[in-house]
C-alpha cells in the first residue's frame, strides 16, 4: 500500500476517533481506535521495513539460543529473516525456516498496542507500562514458539515441520499470548471495574 494512501486513511481514522471521543461514545471510540491503530502499525511496519527488522531480530535471537542448546543453525545471508536448521533425523541436511509476518510478532504486538493505548479508563502512565510489558512478553513468547519448532525439526526430521509449526508451535504461542492478554488487558480491566464498584458502594 502506498504511503499517500496510508496517510489519507490515517487522517480519516483520526477524525472519526476524535468525533467519538468528543461525543463520549466510548465503545465506538475504543473499537475504532484500537482496530485502526493496529492496522496502521501493520501497514506502516511493512512499508518502512519494521516487519523485516523484527524478523531479523527474532531469527538472530533464536539462532543464539540454539547455539547454547547445541543445535546447529545458521542465518541465511541472502535473507536475514530466514533460519537454517540442521536436521539430524531421516535425511540429514539443512532445512530453511522462513520467519514471516506471523512469526515476527508484528500482528500480535499491533493488536495489543491498539487495545491498551486506547483503553479509556486508564492513565497514560499505566497504559505505557502495560504496553512495555506486553511488547516484551510477546517477543519472548515468539522466541519460545520458534525454538520449540526448531527443536522438534532438528530431532524429529523434516517430516515433522507441519506438526511442529502448524499445530504444536501455534498451540504453544496461542496459550502464551492468551496469558499475556489476560495479564496486560483482562486482569487490569477487572481490577479497574472492581475498584470503581467499591467506590460507588462506599458512597
N, C-alpha and C positions, 0 to 999 in steps of 0.2 A: 504494500500500500504506500502511495506517495506521501511525502511529508506534508504537502499542502492539504491533502485530504484529511490526514490525521489532525492537523491544526484546526481545520474547519469543524470537524466533528467534536473536537475537544472544546471549542468555543461554544458550540450549541449545548453540549453537555453541561458546561459551567453555568450557562444561563438558566437551564432547566433546574439544576441543583439549587441555584440561588433563589429561584422562584419558590421552590418548595420550602427552602429554609426561611425565607421572609414570611411566608404564609403559615409557617409552623406545621406543615404537613409532614410529620416526622417519618412515617412509614415509607412514603414515596421518596422522601429525601434520602433515607438510608439505602433503599434498594437501588435507586438510580445512581446515587453517589458511589456506592460500593462496587456495583457491577461495572459502571462506566470507568472508574479508576482502574479496575483490574484489566479491562480491555485496553485502556490507553497504555498502561505499563507494558503489556504484552506486545502491542503494536510498536511502541517506541523501542522496546528492548530488542525486537527483531530487526527494526530499521537501523538502529545505531549499534549493533553488534554486542549488546549486553547479553543476549542469549548465547552467542558464541563464546564470550568471555566466561560465562557461568559454566558452560560445557567443558571448557579447558581447565578451569579450577577444579571441577569435580573429577575429571579424568586424572589430573595430576595428584590430587589427594588420594584417590583410590589406588593409584599406582604406587605411591609411597607407603600406604598401609599394606599393600600386597607384598612389598619388599620386606617389611617387618614380619609378615606372616610366612615368608618363604615361598610365595607364589610368583613365578617369573611373569612379568608383564612389561610392556613397552608402550610408549606413546607414539602413535603413528605420526611421523613428522609432517607428512603432507596434509594431514587433517588432525590438528592437536586435540580435537574433541573426540577422537577415536582411541580406544584402548585395545592393544593386542594382548591376548591372554594365552599362555602356554597350556595346552590341553595334554594331559599325560595318559588319559584313558582312551581306549579304542585307537583311532587314527591320531597318532602323536603329531602335534604341529600347532601353529598359531591360529587363533580364531579372533576375529575383529568384533568388538562390541562398540557400536556407534552410539554415542551419547547425544541424543537429540533434545527437542524442547521438553519432552516428557521427563527425561532423566536429568535435565538441567535444574529442575526445581522452579523454573520461571512461572509456570502455571499456578502451582500451589502458593508460591510466595505472593504473586499478584493478587490472588483471591483473598489471602489473609490480610494483606495490606489494605485492600478496599474495605473489608469487613471491620477492621479495627479502627482505621483512621476516620471513618465516617460514623462511628458509633456516637450518637448524640448525648449519651448520658455520662460520658467520662471526660475528665480533664485532659488537656493535651499532654501533660506530663505522663499520665497513666497510659495514654494511647501510645506514646513514643516508647515507653518501657516495654509494654506488651508487644509492640511491633518488633523491637530489637530481639526479644526473647523468641518470638515466633520465627523470624528470619533465620536465626542461628539454629533453632531446633529443626526446622525443615531442611536446612543444609545438611545437618548430621544424619537426619532420617534418610535422606537421599544417599548419603555415603554408605550407611548401613545396608540399604537395599542393593546397591551396586556391588558392594563387597560380597554380599551373600550370593549374588548371581555369579560373580567371578569364582567364588569358592566351589559352588556346585559344578560349574562348567569345567573348572580345572580338574576336579577329581572324578566327575561323572561322565565327561566326554561331550562331544559336540551335539549328540542326540538329546542332551538334557536342556538345550537352550530354550525350548518352548516352556518346559516345566519351570525352569529357574527364573526366566524373565517374565513370561506372560502370567503364570499362575503364582508361584511362590513369592517372587520379587514384588509383584503388585500387591499381594495379600499383606506382606510384611509392611510395605510402605503405607498402605491404606490404614492398617491398625495403628501405626505410629502417628500418622497425620491426624487421625480422629482423636487420639490422645492429646496431640498438640493443640488442636482446635478447642478441645474441651478445656484445657488449661488456660489458653490465651483468650478465648471468647466466651464459652458457655459458663465456666466457673465464675469469672468476674461479673458476668451478667446476672447470674443468680445471686451473687453477693450484693450487687447494687440493688436489685429488687428487694432482697431481704432487709437491707438497711433502710430502704425507703418505707417499707411496710412497718418496720419498728418505729420509725419517726412518726408516721401517721397514727399508729396505735397509741403512742405516748402522748400525742396531742389530744 
